[in-house]
Amino acid sequence: MLVIFSSTASGDITMFADVARHLLKLMGQSGHIPGGIFAEDVPAVLERLQQAVSAEQQKEEVADSSNGNQDENGDAPAVGISARAYPLLEMLKAAAADETGIMWRQK
């Protein structure tokens, strides 16, 4: 399943549902799809997601340094949380600047 994030402040973002739910929970949301954030709540949600991504990124860096930047199969590391969250962070920043909300739905 895919999840589409939408805001009048930016273009749509499409993510796999498991990644979207994880990011929604980091934002302090329930993870339910569909859903949305009111414009007045966007700055606080943005701040919460930035802090959560920083914390998870630190955990990833510790894990990467302990296993030599390879996963248990010897493959290159998976895409990190900061890369996955980047489009959503940019959407939240644009929504905060335009004082508008964001919504997400299943595709």
Buried (B, 14 or more C-beta within 10 A) or exposed (E): EEBBBBBEBBEEBEBEBEBBBBBBEBBEBEBEBEBBBEBEBBBEBBEBBBEBBEEBBEEBEEEBEEEEEEEEEEEEEEEBBEEBBEBBBBBBBBBBEBEBBBEBBEE
